[in-house]
């Protein structure tokens, strides 16, 4: 079972290699945490993440697998979207 998990993790690592490199170039703290295996929290706007790590469409759901992979490495990727911000503002009124 552990061997299966390790294999799946290696596949995820290859799958997200370009995203990881782009995030390392964007944020020095992320680079240090990822390379050192330490915890880190990166909060980023969806539109900025879309430029750094392009997807077919600009939606938070497109990054769910990346968020889960990074969480397994102890890194929290929090994505802020304008739609979420608008809904939050409405709730506060």
CORWOBEL-V179805 format. One record per residue. N is the residue number from 1. PSI is psi in degrees with one decimal (999 if undefined). Layout:
N,PSI
N,PSI
This chain:
1,-44.0
2,-38.0
3,-38.7
4,-43.9
5,-43.5
6,-43.6
7,-45.4
8,-39.8
9,-38.7
10,-38.3
11,-45.6
12,-41.5
13,-42.4
14,-39.8
15,-37.5
16,13.0
17,-45.2
18,-39.5
19,-44.6
20,-46.4
21,-41.5
22,-42.4
23,-35.9
24,-40.4
25,-30.7
26,-35.8
27,113.4
28,-36.4
29,-38.5
30,-45.0
31,-47.4
32,-44.8
33,-44.7
34,-46.5
35,-32.1
36,-8.8
37,24.6
38,166.5
39,153.8
40,152.4
41,123.2
42,120.0
43,128.2
44,145.9
45,143.0
46,-43.1
47,-31.6
48,-42.3
49,-36.2
50,-33.7
51,-42.0
52,-43.9
53,81.1
54,147.0
55,175.8
56,-38.9
57,158.0
58,82.6
59,145.2
60,-34.5
61,-29.0
62,-17.4
63,5.4
64,-44.3
65,-39.7
66,-44.4
67,-44.7
68,-40.9
69,-47.3
70,-36.3
71,-36.2
72,-18.4
73,3.0
74,13.5
75,126.7
76,121.3
77,109.4
78,122.4
79,125.6
80,126.0
81,153.2
82,-38.2
83,-44.5
84,-43.6
85,-40.7
86,-44.0
87,-38.8
88,-40.7
89,-40.4
90,-37.2
91,-29.6
92,-24.3
93,999
